[in-house]
Amino acid sequence: MRQSELDRRTFVMRSFGFGMAVLGGGMLAGCVAAEEQVEENEAPAPDEEGGPAESVASEPEPEPAAHGGRALVAVFSYSGNTFSVAERIAEATGADLFRIETTDAYPDDYDAMTSQVRREQDEGYLPPIAAAVPDWDAYDAVYLGNPIWWGRLPHVMRSFLLQHDLAGKAVAPFCTSGGSGIDGALADIRDLCPGANLLDGLTVERSALPDARDQVAPWIEGLGLA
């Protein structure tokens, strides 16, 4: 895919000043309220420091969503590693690409960022999302990407899921991590969006990022979304 074509598919997110009131009043019916391993180029990781992902009992599988319609890659990335995987998925599938961002960016300083993320998790804080996905209802399939932080879904992703109804959509989660797997994040998605058709997830270890394309292609093929 040419770069200009990828750029045309990429939504540039702008801050819409969404406050916490949007999260409280705009929760959609398909999601119920309830980590990039702070990774990417950094030192020992929140996922390693926080221990392994918790095991969660399996939920009944929802009815499969219809495939063959429009697809979206929606991704949150702190340092850019997860976004690089998202770009490969968009190139391979022809899906639109949307970058999830908060109204207030996370600190560039590693220690300050990890402290903020830990407070979000401890206090249950949901950071406001800068923008919603345009024409969300038109998508039948969503490739949902994020880092793994302390073995779980980042709270910015919780904010996103509470604003975007995944009921009836095929959801293919992918993550980057410095140690933890994707199981904890999958459990969080099941809890937040029980009506989604959750497919097999992909974990790309930080050390394997240069060869991520080799993992992305067979994962996409196995999903059967094309």
C-alpha positions in Angstrom: 0.0 0.0 0.0 1.4 3.4 -0.9 2.1 5.9 1.9 -0.4 8.4 0.5 -3.1 5.7 0.6 -2.2 4.8 4.2 -2.3 8.5 5.2 -5.7 8.8 3.7 -6.9 6.0 5.9 -5.4 7.5 9.0 -7.6 9.7 11.2 -5.6 12.4 12.9 -7.0 12.8 16.4 -7.7 16.3 17.7 -8.6 17.2 21.3 -12.3 17.8 21.5 -12.0 18.7 25.2 -14.0 15.7 26.3 -14.4 15.9 30.1 -15.3 13.2 32.5 -18.9 14.2 32.0 -18.7 12.7 28.5 -17.6 9.4 30.0 -20.4 9.5 32.6 -23.2 10.6 30.2 -22.0 9.0 27.0 -21.6 5.4 28.0 -23.0 3.1 25.4 -25.2 0.2 26.0 -22.8 -2.5 24.7 -20.2 -1.7 27.2 -20.5 -2.0 31.0 -18.6 0.0 33.6 -16.7 -2.0 35.7 -0.7 -2.3 29.6 2.4 -1.3 26.2 3.8 -2.6 29.1 5.1 0.8 29.9 7.5 -0.5 27.6 8.6 0.1 24.3 12.0 1.6 24.8 12.1 1.7 28.6 13.5 0.0 31.6 11.8 -2.8 33.6 8.3 -2.8 33.0 5.0 -2.1 34.8 3.7 -5.5 33.6 6.7 -7.3 35.1 6.6 -5.2 38.3 2.9 -5.8 38.7 3.1 -9.5 38.4 1.4 -11.9 35.9 -2.0 -11.3 34.4 -4.9 -12.5 36.5 -6.7 -15.6 35.4 -10.4 -15.0 34.8 -13.1 -17.5 34.2 -14.3 -17.8 30.5 -17.5 -16.1 29.5 -20.0 -17.6 27.1 -19.1 -16.7 23.5 -21.5 -14.2 21.8 -22.9 -14.9 18.4 -20.4 -14.3 15.7 -20.6 -10.9 14.0 -21.0 -10.7 10.2 -17.7 -10.2 8.4 -16.9 -8.7 5.1 -17.7 -5.0 5.9 -15.5 -2.1 6.8 -12.6 -2.7 9.3 -10.9 -0.3 11.6 -7.5 -0.5 13.5 -8.0 1.5 16.7 -4.8 1.8 18.7 -3.4 3.5 21.8 0.4 3.8 21.8 2.6 5.6 24.3 6.0 5.5 22.7 5.1 4.4 19.2 5.8 0.6 19.3 2.2 -0.5 19.4 1.4 2.0 16.7 4.0 0.5 14.4 2.3 -2.9 14.8 -1.1 -1.2 14.0 0.4 0.3 10.8 1.4 -3.2 9.7 -2.1 -4.5 10.4 -3.7 -1.6 8.4 -1.4 -2.2 5.5 -2.1 -6.0 5.4 -5.9 -5.6 5.8 -6.7 -2.3 4.1 -8.5 -1.2 7.3 -8.8 2.4 8.4 -6.4 3.5 11.1 -7.4 5.5 14.2 -5.0 6.6 16.9 -6.6 6.8 20.4 -5.3 9.7 22.4 -6.1 11.4 25.7 -7.0 15.1 26.0 -3.9 15.5 28.2 -0.9 13.6 26.9 1.0 11.3 29.3 4.3 12.8 30.6 7.4 12.2 28.5 9.4 11.4 31.6 9.3 7.7 32.2 9.0 7.8 36.0 6.3 10.5 35.9 4.3 8.5 33.4 4.5 5.3 35.3 3.4 7.1 38.5 0.4 8.6 36.7 -0.6 5.2 35.2 -0.4 3.5 38.6 -2.6 6.2 40.1 -5.1 5.7 37.4 -5.3 2.0 38.1 -5.4 2.4 41.9 -8.0 5.1 41.8 -10.1 3.8 38.9 -9.6 7.1 37.0 -10.6 7.1 33.4 -8.7 9.6 31.4 -10.8 11.6 28.9 -10.5 10.6 25.2 -9.5 13.4 22.8 -11.9 12.3 20.0 -14.4 9.6 19.1 -14.2 7.5 16.0 -16.1 9.0 13.1 -18.8 6.8 11.5 -18.2 4.2 14.2 -21.4 2.2 13.4 -20.2 1.6 9.9 -17.4 -0.8 11.1 -18.1 -4.5 11.3 -14.6 -5.5 12.6 -12.2 -3.7 14.9 -8.5 -4.5 15.4 -8.0 -3.2 18.9 -4.4 -2.4 20.0 -2.7 -1.2 23.2 0.4 -1.9 25.4 0.0 -4.1 28.4 0.4 -2.2 31.6 0.8 -4.2 34.8 -0.8 -7.2 33.1 -4.0 -5.4 32.3 -5.8 -3.1 29.8 -4.7 0.6 30.2 -7.4 2.8 31.6 -7.3 5.0 28.5 -8.6 1.9 26.7 -11.3 1.5 29.2 -12.4 5.1 28.5 -12.4 4.3 24.8 -14.5 1.2 25.2 -17.0 2.9 27.3 -17.5 5.5 24.5 -17.7 3.0 21.6 -20.2 0.2 21.5 -18.6 -3.0 20.4 -21.8 -5.1 20.6 -22.1 -7.2 17.4 -18.7 -6.3 16.1 -15.8 -8.7 15.5 -13.0 -7.6 17.8 -9.4 -8.7 17.2 -7.2 -7.5 20.1 -3.4 -7.1 19.8 -0.8 -5.8 22.2 2.8 -5.1 22.8 4.4 -6.2 26.0 7.7 -6.6 27.8 6.7 -9.7 29.6 3.0 -10.1 30.4 0.7 -11.8 27.9 -2.7 -10.6 26.6 -4.9 -12.7 28.8 -5.6 -10.0 31.4 -6.5 -7.5 28.8 -8.8 -10.0 27.1 -10.6 -10.5 30.4 -11.0 -6.7 30.8 -12.5 -6.4 27.3 -15.0 -9.3 28.0 -16.1 -7.6 31.2 -16.5 -4.2 29.5 -18.1 -5.3 26.3 -19.9 -8.6 26.7 -21.7 -8.2 23.4 -18.6 -8.1 21.3 -17.4 -11.1 19.2 -13.9 -11.4 20.8 -11.4 -13.2 18.5 -8.0 -14.6 19.2 -5.5 -12.0 20.4 -1.9 -11.3 19.3 0.9 -10.4 21.7 4.1 -8.9 20.2 7.0 -9.0 22.7 9.2 -5.9 22.8 12.2 -8.0 21.7 10.3 -9.2 18.7 9.2 -5.8 17.4 11.6 -5.7 14.5 10.0 -9.0 13.2 6.4 -8.1 14.0 5.4 -8.5 10.4 6.2 -12.2 10.6 3.7 -12.5 13.5 1.0 -10.2 12.1 0.4 -12.0 8.8 -0.4 -15.5 10.1 -2.5 -14.0 12.9 -4.6 -12.0 10.4 -5.0 -15.1 8.2 -6.2 -17.2 11.2 -8.9 -14.7 12.1 -10.8 -15.3 8.9 -12.0 -11.7 8.7 -10.9 -11.1 5.1 
